[in-house]
Amino acid sequence: MGRVTERRRTIRVRDGAVSARPDTLVAEEPLEIRLNGRPLAITMRTPGDDFALAAGFLVSEGVIGSADEVRSIVYCAGAKDDGSNTYNVVDVQLAPGVPVPDITLERNVYTTSSCGLCGKASLDAVRTTTRHPIADTPPVRVAPELLSGLPDRLRAAQRVFDRTGGLHAAALFTEDGELLDVREDVGRHNAVDKLVGRALREGLLPLSRAILLVSGRASFELAQKAVMAGVPVLAAVSAPSSLAVDLAAETGLTLVGFLRGPDMNVYAGEERIALHTGV
């Protein structure tokens, strides 16, 4: 829809010289997700891949687990008072027979581009509600050298970041390092939802042989989304949170943080990393 970036006037100061010029910024707009016609959640996102974002969000919420559980995903027409479409409201219609969760005011969530589903889920809830428990048999085995090369490949695939510098990214790789998909968004959790939603719509869940790489920190909600999609390895270029580490240990997720060049910290699931150590 051509709304990934927008231009804004800015005053630049460089070495004491002042000039006015337009700058390219990443777009951020609200997306309302409805389930069978009823409002469920609002998230601030970069427009694009909205249907995948909605589907991935429902996977992370435990509402759906396969493509055949979705009858349709559509933009809601007449979202504005004048009848025009903002393309900021999507409605997911579940297939006949798929249970509809109880949508109450307590269940509705507002997710921002910085926090995701803050405080909404517990370790026990994620472990017991996932449709795709981590079950990589035989276990995924990844060499540290392979992991160390993934951030540069993710960065090279970030098309919009080069123009704006304001996007998070997430990518899926095979256990052999093949890039499967990459998505960008102003919200790190949205980038992951877009990946998971695209995988769901292509019939690829669970992602039991995949490595999920995120460009920022590994927060609880990102670990949650990895577990809900059956991903066995989550790697981040920055730090994990304590709750993300706890969730990884509880569910069998391999969690790698501070992945920068040959250096990394393995916080959980070290059996999947081919480490040469006596520790």
RAKA-V970478 format. One record per pair of residues at least 6 apart in sequence whose ideal C-beta (glycine too) atoms are under 8 Angstrom apart, sorted by the first residue. I is the first residue (numbers start at 1). J is the second residue. D is the distance in whole Angstrom. If there is no record, write none. Layout:
i | j | d
I | J | D
I | J | D
//
This chain:
i | j | d
1 | 47 | 6
1 | 48 | 7
1 | 87 | 6
3 | 27 | 5
3 | 29 | 7
3 | 47 | 4
3 | 48 | 8
3 | 87 | 8
4 | 26 | 7
4 | 27 | 6
4 | 46 | 6
4 | 47 | 6
4 | 48 | 6
4 | 160 | 6
5 | 24 | 5
5 | 25 | 7
5 | 26 | 6
5 | 27 | 6
5 | 160 | 6
5 | 163 | 6
5 | 164 | 6
6 | 24 | 8
6 | 25 | 5
6 | 27 | 5
7 | 22 | 5
7 | 23 | 7
7 | 24 | 6
7 | 25 | 7
8 | 22 | 7
8 | 23 | 6
8 | 25 | 6
9 | 20 | 6
9 | 21 | 8
9 | 22 | 6
9 | 23 | 8
10 | 20 | 7
10 | 21 | 7
10 | 22 | 7
10 | 23 | 4
11 | 18 | 6
11 | 19 | 8
11 | 20 | 6
12 | 18 | 7
12 | 19 | 5
12 | 20 | 7
12 | 21 | 6
24 | 163 | 5
24 | 164 | 6
25 | 164 | 6
25 | 166 | 7
26 | 46 | 6
26 | 160 | 7
26 | 164 | 4
26 | 166 | 4
26 | 167 | 5
26 | 186 | 5
27 | 46 | 6
27 | 47 | 6
27 | 186 | 8
28 | 44 | 6
28 | 45 | 7
28 | 46 | 6
28 | 113 | 7
28 | 186 | 5
29 | 44 | 7
29 | 45 | 7
29 | 46 | 8
29 | 47 | 6
29 | 88 | 6
30 | 42 | 5
30 | 43 | 7
30 | 44 | 6
30 | 45 | 8
30 | 88 | 6
31 | 42 | 7
31 | 43 | 5
31 | 44 | 8
31 | 45 | 5
31 | 47 | 8
31 | 50 | 6
31 | 53 | 7
31 | 54 | 8
31 | 88 | 6
31 | 89 | 7
31 | 90 | 7
32 | 39 | 6
32 | 41 | 8
32 | 42 | 5
32 | 88 | 6
32 | 89 | 5
32 | 90 | 7
33 | 39 | 8
33 | 40 | 5
33 | 41 | 5
33 | 42 | 7
33 | 43 | 7
33 | 54 | 5
33 | 57 | 6
33 | 58 | 8
33 | 90 | 6
33 | 92 | 7
34 | 40 | 6
34 | 76 | 7
34 | 89 | 7
34 | 90 | 7
34 | 91 | 4
34 | 92 | 7
35 | 58 | 7
35 | 63 | 7
35 | 91 | 8
35 | 92 | 5
35 | 94 | 7
35 | 100 | 7
35 | 101 | 8
35 | 103 | 6
36 | 91 | 8
36 | 92 | 7
36 | 93 | 6
36 | 94 | 6
36 | 100 | 6
37 | 91 | 6
37 | 93 | 8
38 | 103 | 5
39 | 103 | 8
39 | 108 | 7
40 | 103 | 6
40 | 107 | 8
40 | 108 | 6
41 | 57 | 7
41 | 108 | 6
41 | 109 | 5
41 | 110 | 7
41 | 111 | 6
42 | 110 | 5
42 | 111 | 7
43 | 53 | 8
43 | 57 | 7
43 | 110 | 8
43 | 111 | 4
43 | 112 | 8
43 | 113 | 8
43 | 187 | 7
43 | 189 | 8
43 | 190 | 6
44 | 111 | 7
44 | 112 | 6
44 | 113 | 5
44 | 186 | 7
44 | 187 | 6
45 | 53 | 6
45 | 113 | 7
45 | 185 | 6
45 | 186 | 6
45 | 187 | 6
45 | 190 | 5
46 | 160 | 8
46 | 167 | 7
46 | 184 | 7
46 | 185 | 5
46 | 186 | 5
46 | 187 | 8
46 | 190 | 7
47 | 87 | 7
47 | 88 | 8
49 | 183 | 6
49 | 194 | 4
49 | 197 | 7
49 | 198 | 7
50 | 75 | 8
50 | 87 | 7
50 | 90 | 6
51 | 73 | 4
51 | 90 | 7
51 | 197 | 7
51 | 201 | 7
52 | 183 | 8
52 | 193 | 7
52 | 194 | 5
52 | 195 | 8
52 | 196 | 8
52 | 197 | 3
52 | 198 | 4
52 | 201 | 6
53 | 185 | 8
53 | 190 | 6
53 | 193 | 5
53 | 194 | 5
53 | 197 | 6
54 | 73 | 6
54 | 90 | 5
54 | 92 | 5
54 | 197 | 7
55 | 64 | 7
55 | 70 | 7
55 | 73 | 7
55 | 92 | 7
55 | 193 | 8
55 | 196 | 8
55 | 197 | 4
55 | 200 | 5
55 | 201 | 6
56 | 192 | 7
56 | 193 | 3
56 | 194 | 6
56 | 195 | 7
56 | 196 | 4
56 | 197 | 3
56 | 198 | 8
56 | 200 | 7
56 | 225 | 7
57 | 193 | 5
57 | 197 | 7
58 | 64 | 5
58 | 92 | 6
59 | 65 | 7
59 | 131 | 8
59 | 193 | 8
59 | 196 | 5
59 | 197 | 7
59 | 200 | 6
59 | 205 | 7
59 | 225 | 8
59 | 228 | 6
59 | 229 | 6
60 | 117 | 8
60 | 193 | 6
60 | 196 | 7
60 | 221 | 8
60 | 224 | 6
60 | 225 | 5
60 | 228 | 5
60 | 229 | 8
61 | 101 | 8
62 | 129 | 4
62 | 130 | 7
62 | 131 | 7
62 | 228 | 7
63 | 94 | 8
63 | 101 | 6
64 | 70 | 6
64 | 94 | 7
64 | 98 | 7
64 | 131 | 8
64 | 200 | 7
65 | 131 | 3
65 | 132 | 6
65 | 205 | 7
66 | 131 | 8
66 | 200 | 7
66 | 203 | 8
66 | 205 | 6
67 | 200 | 6
67 | 201 | 6
67 | 202 | 8
67 | 203 | 5
68 | 95 | 6
69 | 94 | 6
69 | 95 | 5
69 | 98 | 5
70 | 92 | 6
70 | 93 | 7
70 | 94 | 7
70 | 95 | 6
70 | 201 | 8
71 | 93 | 4
71 | 94 | 6
71 | 95 | 5
71 | 96 | 7
72 | 92 | 8
72 | 93 | 5
73 | 90 | 6
73 | 91 | 7
73 | 92 | 5
73 | 93 | 8
74 | 90 | 7
74 | 91 | 6
74 | 93 | 8
75 | 85 | 6
75 | 87 | 5
75 | 89 | 7
75 | 90 | 6
75 | 91 | 8
76 | 85 | 8
76 | 89 | 4
76 | 90 | 7
76 | 91 | 5
77 | 83 | 8
77 | 85 | 5
78 | 84 | 7
78 | 85 | 7
79 | 85 | 6
79 | 86 | 4
79 | 87 | 8
79 | 88 | 6
79 | 89 | 5
80 | 86 | 6
94 | 100 | 6
101 | 107 | 7
109 | 117 | 6
109 | 120 | 6
111 | 117 | 6
111 | 187 | 7
111 | 189 | 7
112 | 187 | 7
113 | 185 | 8
113 | 186 | 5
113 | 187 | 4
113 | 188 | 8
113 | 190 | 7
114 | 187 | 7
115 | 221 | 8
116 | 187 | 7
116 | 188 | 7
116 | 189 | 4
116 | 219 | 7
116 | 221 | 3
116 | 222 | 7
117 | 189 | 7
117 | 221 | 5
117 | 224 | 7
118 | 221 | 7
121 | 220 | 8
121 | 221 | 8
121 | 224 | 6
123 | 243 | 8
123 | 246 | 6
123 | 247 | 5
123 | 250 | 5
126 | 224 | 5
126 | 227 | 6
126 | 228 | 7
126 | 247 | 6
126 | 250 | 8
126 | 251 | 7
127 | 227 | 8
127 | 250 | 6
127 | 251 | 6
129 | 228 | 8
130 | 227 | 6
130 | 228 | 5
130 | 230 | 8
130 | 251 | 8
131 | 206 | 8
131 | 228 | 7
132 | 205 | 6
132 | 206 | 4
132 | 207 | 8
132 | 208 | 7
132 | 228 | 7
132 | 229 | 6
132 | 230 | 3
133 | 230 | 7
133 | 251 | 7
133 | 252 | 8
134 | 208 | 7
134 | 227 | 7
134 | 230 | 6
134 | 231 | 7
134 | 232 | 5
134 | 251 | 6
134 | 252 | 5
134 | 253 | 6
135 | 206 | 8
135 | 208 | 6
135 | 230 | 7
136 | 208 | 5
136 | 209 | 6
136 | 232 | 4
136 | 272 | 8
139 | 232 | 8
139 | 271 | 7
139 | 272 | 6
140 | 175 | 5
140 | 209 | 6
140 | 211 | 8
140 | 232 | 5
140 | 233 | 6
140 | 254 | 8
140 | 272 | 5
141 | 175 | 7
141 | 272 | 6
141 | 274 | 6
142 | 175 | 6
142 | 211 | 7
142 | 233 | 6
142 | 272 | 6
142 | 273 | 6
142 | 274 | 7
143 | 273 | 8
143 | 274 | 5
144 | 262 | 7
144 | 264 | 7
144 | 273 | 6
144 | 274 | 7
144 | 275 | 7
145 | 262 | 8
146 | 176 | 8
146 | 177 | 5
147 | 211 | 8
147 | 235 | 6
147 | 256 | 6
147 | 259 | 6
147 | 264 | 6
147 | 273 | 7
148 | 259 | 7
148 | 261 | 6
148 | 262 | 5
148 | 263 | 8
148 | 264 | 7
149 | 177 | 7
150 | 171 | 7
150 | 173 | 6
150 | 177 | 7
150 | 211 | 7
150 | 213 | 5
150 | 235 | 7
150 | 259 | 7
151 | 213 | 7
151 | 215 | 8
151 | 237 | 5
151 | 259 | 6
151 | 260 | 7
153 | 171 | 8
153 | 173 | 8
153 | 179 | 6
154 | 169 | 6
154 | 171 | 5
154 | 182 | 6
154 | 213 | 6
154 | 215 | 6
155 | 161 | 8
155 | 169 | 8
155 | 215 | 8
157 | 169 | 8
157 | 171 | 7
157 | 179 | 7
157 | 182 | 4
158 | 167 | 7
158 | 169 | 5
158 | 182 | 7
158 | 184 | 6
158 | 215 | 8
159 | 184 | 7
160 | 167 | 5
160 | 184 | 5
161 | 167 | 5
161 | 169 | 7
161 | 184 | 6
166 | 186 | 7
167 | 184 | 4
167 | 185 | 7
167 | 186 | 6
167 | 191 | 8
168 | 184 | 7
168 | 185 | 6
168 | 186 | 7
168 | 187 | 7
168 | 188 | 4
168 | 191 | 5
168 | 214 | 7
168 | 215 | 5
168 | 216 | 5
169 | 182 | 6
169 | 183 | 7
169 | 184 | 5
169 | 191 | 6
169 | 214 | 7
169 | 215 | 4
170 | 182 | 7
170 | 183 | 6
170 | 188 | 7
170 | 191 | 4
170 | 192 | 5
170 | 194 | 8
170 | 195 | 5
170 | 212 | 7
170 | 213 | 7
170 | 214 | 5
170 | 215 | 7
171 | 179 | 6
171 | 180 | 8
171 | 181 | 7
171 | 182 | 4
171 | 183 | 8
171 | 195 | 7
171 | 212 | 8
171 | 213 | 5
172 | 179 | 8
172 | 180 | 4
172 | 181 | 5
172 | 182 | 8
172 | 195 | 6
172 | 199 | 7
172 | 207 | 7
172 | 210 | 5
172 | 211 | 7
172 | 212 | 6
172 | 213 | 8
173 | 179 | 6
173 | 180 | 6
173 | 210 | 7
173 | 211 | 4
173 | 213 | 7
174 | 180 | 6
174 | 209 | 6
174 | 210 | 7
174 | 211 | 7
175 | 209 | 5
175 | 210 | 8
175 | 211 | 7
175 | 233 | 8
180 | 210 | 7
181 | 195 | 6
181 | 198 | 6
181 | 199 | 7
182 | 195 | 8
183 | 191 | 5
183 | 192 | 8
183 | 194 | 4
183 | 195 | 5
183 | 198 | 7
184 | 191 | 6
185 | 191 | 4
185 | 194 | 6
188 | 214 | 6
188 | 215 | 7
188 | 216 | 5
188 | 217 | 8
188 | 219 | 8
188 | 222 | 7
189 | 219 | 8
189 | 221 | 5
189 | 222 | 6
189 | 225 | 7
191 | 214 | 7
191 | 215 | 8
192 | 212 | 7
192 | 214 | 7
192 | 222 | 6
192 | 225 | 5
192 | 226 | 8
193 | 225 | 7
195 | 212 | 7
196 | 205 | 8
196 | 207 | 8
196 | 225 | 6
196 | 228 | 8
196 | 229 | 5
199 | 205 | 6
199 | 207 | 6
199 | 229 | 7
205 | 229 | 6
205 | 230 | 7
206 | 229 | 6
206 | 230 | 3
206 | 231 | 8
207 | 229 | 5
207 | 230 | 5
207 | 231 | 5
208 | 230 | 5
208 | 231 | 8
208 | 232 | 6
209 | 232 | 8
210 | 231 | 5
210 | 232 | 7
210 | 233 | 8
211 | 231 | 8
211 | 233 | 4
211 | 234 | 8
211 | 235 | 6
212 | 226 | 5
212 | 229 | 8
212 | 231 | 5
212 | 233 | 7
212 | 234 | 5
212 | 235 | 7
213 | 235 | 5
213 | 236 | 7
213 | 237 | 8
213 | 259 | 8
214 | 222 | 6
214 | 234 | 7
214 | 235 | 8
214 | 236 | 5
214 | 237 | 7
215 | 236 | 8
215 | 237 | 6
216 | 236 | 7
216 | 237 | 7
216 | 238 | 5
217 | 236 | 6
217 | 238 | 4
217 | 239 | 5
217 | 240 | 7
217 | 241 | 7
217 | 257 | 8
218 | 234 | 6
218 | 235 | 8
218 | 236 | 4
218 | 238 | 7
218 | 239 | 7
218 | 240 | 4
218 | 241 | 7
218 | 244 | 5
218 | 255 | 6
218 | 257 | 6
219 | 240 | 8
219 | 241 | 5
219 | 244 | 6
220 | 241 | 6
220 | 243 | 4
220 | 244 | 5
220 | 247 | 6
222 | 234 | 7
222 | 236 | 8
222 | 244 | 7
223 | 234 | 6
223 | 240 | 7
223 | 243 | 8
223 | 244 | 4
223 | 247 | 5
223 | 248 | 6
223 | 253 | 6
223 | 255 | 7
224 | 247 | 7
226 | 234 | 4
226 | 253 | 6
227 | 247 | 7
227 | 251 | 5
227 | 253 | 6
231 | 253 | 7
232 | 252 | 8
232 | 253 | 7
232 | 254 | 6
232 | 269 | 8
232 | 272 | 6
233 | 253 | 8
233 | 254 | 4
233 | 256 | 7
233 | 269 | 7
233 | 272 | 6
234 | 248 | 7
234 | 253 | 6
234 | 254 | 7
234 | 255 | 5
234 | 256 | 7
235 | 255 | 8
235 | 256 | 4
235 | 257 | 8
235 | 259 | 5
235 | 264 | 8
236 | 256 | 7
236 | 257 | 5
236 | 258 | 8
236 | 259 | 6
237 | 258 | 7
237 | 259 | 5
237 | 260 | 6
238 | 257 | 7
238 | 258 | 7
239 | 257 | 5
239 | 258 | 6
240 | 248 | 8
240 | 255 | 6
240 | 257 | 4
240 | 267 | 6
244 | 255 | 7
245 | 255 | 6
245 | 267 | 5
245 | 268 | 6
247 | 253 | 7
248 | 254 | 7
248 | 255 | 4
248 | 267 | 7
248 | 268 | 4
248 | 269 | 6
249 | 268 | 5
249 | 269 | 8
252 | 269 | 6
253 | 268 | 6
253 | 269 | 6
254 | 266 | 7
254 | 268 | 6
254 | 269 | 3
254 | 270 | 7
254 | 271 | 8
254 | 272 | 4
254 | 273 | 7
255 | 266 | 7
255 | 267 | 5
255 | 268 | 5
255 | 269 | 6
256 | 264 | 5
256 | 265 | 7
256 | 266 | 5
256 | 267 | 7
256 | 273 | 7
257 | 264 | 7
257 | 265 | 5
257 | 267 | 6
258 | 264 | 6
258 | 265 | 5
266 | 273 | 5
266 | 275 | 7
//
